[in-house]
Every structure is written in structure tokens, then in C-alpha cells.
Amino acid sequence: MQVKKIFQRTFLGVAVIGSLLFLSVIFFVPNMAGPIKTDLALLVENAISLVVPEKVEYGLPVHLKIPNINVDTAFEYVGVAPDGTMDIPKGPVNVGWFKFGPHPGEKGSAVIAGHFGWYNNIPAVFDDLYKLKKGDKIYVEDEKGQTATFVVRETAEYKPEADTSNVFGSNDGKAHLNLITCQGNWNTASQSRPKRLVVFTDKE
């Protein structure tokens, strides 16, 4: 079973590397998180880490808890949409984990996106993400029943055109979890919001 998992991850890593070498992809979360640009070298580095994993400690994420903002929800696994953008959760309740990055708890930057300001004032999972502050804790349970704990380091706001390569990649050899959503009033003309909020966290 372990060999099968390593083979699956190796195959995925090779596929990701191939795609990245032929396409300089700009990921973004349309309507919800706006353009989230990535650095090609960092993405390739993360993909290589999938090819030869040192040790698979954490399984697929299944449950997210953020007690300070009353988030208790399930994961969807999102990749790249046909138009080259990072895919998004289907509805307002779940969060989406970028499945081509590390599992939450493993080395590198795992990325989670969630909606803000859903239609008709329906509550969305990251409506209160902006309330998180340094030291707040976030919990991710995986398919094995293990829980990884993350601590908020900082929050940052970006303009849609800003370089946000640090959201998807890190080179400090530690495990991070970065949460993305949008902020500001909805602009009907551009079909987007003016700010992108990212919460950076470190594994405890």
C-alpha cells in the first residue's frame, strides 16, 4: 500500500512538473480570491518534493476547524481549471485545498481557499477570516485521524495584480498553511472584489 501511494505521488509530481515547464501558469481564484500569482521556480520545487517524499506523515485533509471564528467544515480537493486558474470550492460552506501542493502538516506551503460574501447574503466559510490574529490556532484533521495544529503568524492584503508567490511556496524547510479569501465590496463590472486576504500560519 505504501509503495502504491509513493508511486501515485511520484506520477502526480512528474505530471505537475511537465505542466509547469511548458506553461507559466498564473493561478487565481475567480470572484473569490482574485489573481493569486505564483513563482514558477517555487512551484517546480514543491512539485519535486512530491516526486521523492522523505516520509508521508499526513494523509488527505478532511476537516478544518478554526475555533476563534467558528469555522468547522469539510475539504474539497481543487486543482487547475481548464482556463488555467486555481479551482474553487463548489459552494459557500466547504474549503478547497490546492491538491498539487503539500498536504497540510508536510513541509512547504499548503494552500486553502474559501469563499467570502456569498450571494444573497448567505453565510460563507471565510466571512470572518479577517478577524484572525497572531497566535490564533487552526486545526486540520486528515483521513488517518491525525490532527495538525497551525498558529497564525501574520495576515496580509494584496491587490489583484500583486505578486503573491510567497503564498504557494516556501524554502525554510518547515510546514505552513496559508488561507486565501477576498475582501471588499463586490464590483459588478469586474466581477470581483478589490482586495485579497491571506492568513499565513506555521505548524505548531
ABEGO torsion letter per residue (X at the ends): XAAAAAAAAAAAAAAAAAAAAABBBBBBBBGAAEBBBBBAAAAAAAAAAAABBABBABBBBABBBBAAAGBBBBBBBBBBBAAGBBBBBABAABBBBBAABBBBGBBEBBBBBBBBGBBGGBBBAAAAAAABBBGBBBBBBBAAGBBBBBBBABBBBBBAABBAAAAABBAAGBBBBBBBBBBEBBBAAAGBBABBBBBBBBBX
